[in-house]
C-alpha cells in the first residue's frame, strides 16, 4: 500500500534532519506513534521524547507546563520551581500534540522559542538555551485556521517544514487485515492467551467497517475480542454488536474490497514474511537476535522460518 510505505519512508527521511515536522490526520490514526518513530530513528534517540497534549492542559497552566516556573511564581507553585517541557526535552524531541488547540498568545511564545532557541520560565528573569527537535501534530485543518485568523500564519510556516499526513483507516482498507493480525498476535502474547485468528466472515465485516476511531478503535476492538472470545477463531457473531449490524453486502463492497477479503490471509502472510526477513537482515542473520527484535520465542521463529521457507 503506497501510503504506509510512503509514511515509513518519510519517517526515515525526517529522522535524518533536524527540521520541524507537522503530522496531520484524524484522531486515532497513530500520530504519536509516528512522532516516536522519528525520534527513535534519528540522532536524538538517546535524548528524551517529551509529549504535551495542548488540548488537555488548561490555558492558564500551559505556559508554566511548557516553559517551567520559578519558585513562588504563582499561588500553588511548587517549592523550588519546576522545569518546563522544553527544558526536559533538551537534546531530545518535544512532541506538541493537538497544536491546533493552542491559544494564540501561546502560539506567539512558541514561535519565539523556535526562532531564538531560548526559554524564559514563568516568574523568571533569565533565559535558558534549549536544543529541542519539535514535532507537532493536529487533527484540525490548520490552513483553514490560518485563513480564519485562529492560527498564526508565521507559526504554521515554521511548523510545516516536513509534512506527514496519516490517512484514516477507511481510506486504507488494504492495511486492515495486516493491522488486525499484528495487534491480535501482540495482544495474545501480552495477555498470555492462545493465539487467535479471524474467520473469513468476521474479517469481511471488519474490512467493510468505516473505523471512525481509526487505529485506536481497531486496537480496542482487538483487545475486547482477545478478552471475550474463548476459542481460537474469531467468528462474525463474536464481534461487538455495533459492528455485527454492518452487512458486508457483496454488492456494496467494491470488487477490490471483496478481493482483499479473500486475499487477506495471503496479505498477512506476506507482511509477516517481510517483517521476519527484515529482522533477520537487521540482526545480521543471528536468529536469537532476530527473535528478540520480533518479540517472539526462538522456537516460534524457527516454526515461521519453516512455514515461510525463508
For each residue, the residues with C-beta under 8 A, 3 or more apart:
1: 4 5 172 174 175
2: 5 6
3: 6 7 167 171 172
4: 1 7 8 172 175
5: 1 2 8 9
6: 2 3 9 10
7: 3 4 10 11 34 164 166
8: 4 5 11 12
9: 5 6 12 13
10: 6 7 13 14 162 164
11: 7 8 14 15 34 37 38 41 164
12: 8 9 15 16 41
13: 9 10 16 17 162
14: 10 11 17 19 21 38 42 162 164
15: 11 12 37 38 39 40 41 42
16: 12 13 42
17: 13 14 162
18: 133
19: 14 161 162
20: 114 133 134 135 136 158 159 160 161 162
21: 14 35 38 134 135 136 161 162 163 164
22: 99 135 136 137 138 142 159 160 161 162 163 164
23: 31 34 35 135 136 137 138 164 165 166
24: 31 137 138 139 142 163 164 165 166
25: 29 30 31 137 139 165 166 167 168
26: 29 139 166 168 214
27: 139 213 214 216
28: 213 214 215 216 217
29: 25 26 166 167 168 169 214 215
30: 25 33 34 166 214 215 216
31: 23 24 25 34 35 97 137 139 166
32: 35 36 51 95 97 137
33: 30 36 37
34: 7 11 23 30 31 37 38 164 166
35: 21 23 31 32 38 39 49 51 93 95 135 137
36: 32 33 39 40 49 95
37: 11 15 33 34 40 41
38: 11 14 15 21 34 35 41 42 93 135
39: 15 35 36 42 44 45 49 92 93 95 133 135
40: 15 36 37 45 49
41: 11 12 15 37 38 45
42: 14 15 16 38 39 45 93 133
43:
44: 39 47 91 92 93 133
45: 39 40 41 42
46: 91
47: 44 89 90 91 92 93
48: 88 89 90 91 92 93
49: 35 36 39 40 89 92 93 95
50: 85 88 89 92 93 94 95
51: 32 35 95 97
52: 57 65 66 85 94 95 96 97
53: 56 57 97 98
54: 57 62 96 97 98 99 101 102 106
55: 97 98 101
56: 53 98
57: 52 53 54 61 62 65
58: 61 62
59: 62 103 106
60:
61: 57 58 64 65
62: 54 57 58 59 65 66 102 103 106
63: 66 67 106 109 122
64: 61 67 68 69 73 74 77 82 84 122
65: 52 57 61 62 84 85
66: 52 62 63 84 85 86 106 109 110 119
67: 63 64 84 86 109 113 119 120 121 122
68: 64 81 82 83 84 86 87 119 121 122 124
69: 64 73 74 77 81 82 84 121 122 123 124
70: 73 77 81 121 122 123 124
71: 77 79 80 81 123
72: 77 123
73: 64 69 70 77 81 121 122 123 124
74: 64 69 77 122 123
75:
76:
77: 64 69 70 71 72 73 74 81 82 123
78: 81 82
79: 71
80: 71
81: 68 69 70 71 73 77 78 121 123
82: 64 68 69 77 78
83: 68 87 88
84: 64 65 66 67 68 69 87 88 119 121
85: 50 52 65 66 88 89 94
86: 66 67 68 89 90 94 113 119 130 132
87: 68 83 84 90 119 128 130
88: 48 50 83 84 85
89: 47 48 49 50 85 86 92 93 94 130 132 133
90: 47 48 86 87 130 131 132
91: 44 46 47 48 131 132
92: 39 44 47 48 49 50 89 132 133
93: 35 38 39 42 44 47 48 49 50 89 132 133 134 135
94: 50 52 85 86 89 132 133 134 135
95: 32 35 36 39 49 50 51 52 135 136 137
96: 52 54 99 102 110 134 135 136 137
97: 31 32 51 52 53 54 55 136 137
98: 53 54 55 56 101 102 137 138 139 140
99: 22 54 96 102 136 137 138 142 159
100: 138 139 140 142 145 151
101: 54 55 98 138 140
102: 54 62 96 98 99 106 107 110
103: 59 62 106 107
104: 107 108 150 151 152
105: 108 109
106: 54 59 62 63 66 102 103 109 110
107: 102 103 104 110 111 151 152 155
108: 104 105 111 112 152 155
109: 63 66 67 105 106 112 113
110: 66 96 102 106 107 113 114 155
111: 107 108 114 115 152 154 155 158
112: 108 109 115 116
113: 67 86 109 110 116 117 118 119 130
114: 20 110 111 117 134 155 158
115: 111 112 158
116: 112 113
117: 113 114 129 130 131
118: 113 127 128 129 130
119: 66 67 68 84 86 87 113 127 128 130
120: 67 124 126 127 128
121: 67 68 69 70 73 81 84 124 128
122: 63 64 67 68 69 70 73 74
123: 69 70 71 72 73 74 77 81
124: 68 69 70 73 120 121 127
125:
126: 120
127: 118 119 120 124
128: 87 118 119 120 121
129: 117 118
130: 86 87 89 90 113 117 118 119
131: 90 91 117
132: 86 89 90 91 92 93 94
133: 18 20 39 42 44 89 92 93 94
134: 20 21 93 94 96 114 159
135: 20 21 22 23 35 38 39 93 94 95 96
136: 20 21 22 23 95 96 97 99 159
137: 22 23 24 25 31 32 35 95 96 97 98 99
138: 22 23 24 98 99 100 101 142
139: 24 25 26 27 31 98 100
140: 98 100 101 145
141: 144 145
142: 22 24 99 100 138 145 146 151 156 160
143: 146 147 156
144: 141 147 148
145: 100 140 141 142 148 150 151
146: 142 143 149 151 152 153 156
147: 143 144
148: 144 145 151
149: 146
150: 104 145
151: 100 104 107 142 145 146 148 155 156
152: 104 107 108 111 146 155 156
153: 146 156 157
154: 111 157 158
155: 107 108 110 111 114 151 152 158 159
156: 142 143 146 151 152 153 159 160
157: 153 154 160
158: 20 111 114 115 154 155 161
159: 20 22 99 134 136 155 156
160: 20 22 142 156 157 163
161: 19 20 21 22 158
162: 10 13 14 17 19 20 21 22
163: 21 22 24 160
164: 7 10 11 14 21 22 23 24 34
165: 23 24 25
166: 7 23 24 25 26 29 30 31 34
167: 3 25 29 171 172
168: 25 26 29 171 172 211 214
169: 29 172 175 176 179 211 214 215 218
170: 173 210 211
171: 3 167 168
172: 1 3 4 167 168 169 175 176
173: 170 176 207 256 257 260
174: 1 177 260 267
175: 1 4 169 172 178 179
176: 169 172 173 179 180 206 207 211 218 260
177: 174 180 181 203 207 260 264 265 267 268
178: 175 181 182 267 268 271
179: 169 175 176 182 183 215 218
180: 176 177 183 184 198 203 206 218 222
181: 177 178 184 185 197 198 268 271 272
182: 178 179 185 186 271
183: 179 180 186 187 218 219 222 223
184: 180 181 187 188 195 196 197 198 222 225 226
185: 181 182 188 189 195
186: 182 183 189 190 295
187: 183 184 190 191 222 223 226
188: 184 185 191 193 194 195 196 226
189: 185 186 192 195 295 296
190: 186 187
191: 187 188 226 227
192: 189
193: 188 196 226
194: 188 232
195: 184 185 188 189 232
196: 184 188 193 225 226 229 231 232 233 234
197: 181 184 232 233 234
198: 180 181 184 202 203 206 233 234
199: 202 203 233 234 235 236
200: 203 204 261 262
201: 204 205 235 236
202: 198 199 205 206 234 235 236 238 239
203: 177 180 198 199 200 206 207 261 264
204: 200 201 207 208 248 253 261
205: 201 202 208 209 236 239 243 244 246 248
206: 176 180 198 202 203 209 221 239 243
207: 173 176 177 203 204 248 257 260 261 264
208: 204 205 246 248 252 253 257
209: 205 206 243 246
210: 170
211: 168 169 170 176 214 217 218
212: 217
213: 27 28 216 217 218 220
214: 26 27 28 29 30 168 169 211 217 218
215: 28 29 30 169 179 218 219
216: 27 28 30 213 219 220
217: 28 211 212 213 214 220 221
218: 169 176 179 180 183 211 213 214 215 221 222
219: 183 215 216 222 223
220: 213 216 217 223 224
221: 206 217 218 224 225 239 240 243
222: 180 183 184 187 218 219 225 226
223: 183 187 219 220 226 227
224: 220 221 227 228 240
225: 184 196 221 222 228 229 234 238 239
226: 184 187 188 191 193 196 222 223 229
227: 191 223 224
228: 224 225 238
229: 196 225 226 233 234 238
230:
231: 196
232: 194 195 196 197
233: 196 197 198 199 229
234: 196 197 198 199 202 225 229 238 239
235: 199 201 202 238
236: 199 201 202 205 239 244
237: 244
238: 202 225 228 229 234 235
239: 202 205 206 221 225 234 236 243 244
240: 221 224 243 244
241: 244 245
242: 245
243: 205 206 209 221 239 240 246
244: 205 236 237 239 240 241
245: 241 242
246: 205 208 209 243
247: 252
248: 204 205 207 208 252 253 261
249: 252 253
250: 253 258
251:
252: 208 247 248 249
253: 204 208 248 249 250 257 258 261
254: 257 258
255: 258 259
256: 173 259 260
257: 173 207 208 253 254 260 261
258: 250 253 254 255 261 262
259: 255 256 262 263
260: 173 174 176 177 207 256 257 263 264 267
261: 200 203 204 207 248 253 257 258 264
262: 200 258 259
263: 259 260 266 267
264: 177 203 207 260 261 267 268
265: 177 268 269
266: 263 269 270
267: 174 177 178 260 263 264 270 271
268: 177 178 181 264 265 271 272
269: 265 266 272 273 308
270: 266 267 273 274
271: 178 181 182 267 268 274 275
272: 181 268 269 275 276 304 308
273: 269 270 276 277 308 310
274: 270 271 277 278
275: 271 272 278 279 294
276: 272 273 279 280 290 294 301 304 305 308 310
277: 273 274 280 281 310
278: 274 275 281 282
279: 275 276 282 283 290 293 294
280: 276 277 283 285 287 290 310
281: 277 278 284 285
282: 278 279 290 293
283: 279 280 286 287 289 290 292 293
284: 281 289
285: 280 281 290
286: 283 289 290
287: 280 283 290 291 298 301 302 305
288: 291 292 298
289: 283 284 286 292 293
290: 276 279 280 282 283 285 286 287 293 294 301
291: 287 288 294 296 297 298 300 301
292: 283 288 289 295
293: 279 282 283 289 290
294: 275 276 279 290 291 301
295: 186 189 292
296: 189 291 300 301 304
297: 291 300 301
298: 287 288 291 301 302
299: 302 303
300: 291 296 297 303 304
301: 276 287 290 291 294 296 297 298 304 305
302: 287 298 299 305 306
303: 299 300 306 307
304: 272 276 296 300 301 307 308 310
305: 276 287 301 302 308 309 310
306: 302 303 309
307: 303 304
308: 269 272 273 276 304 305
309: 305 306
310: 273 276 277 280 304 305
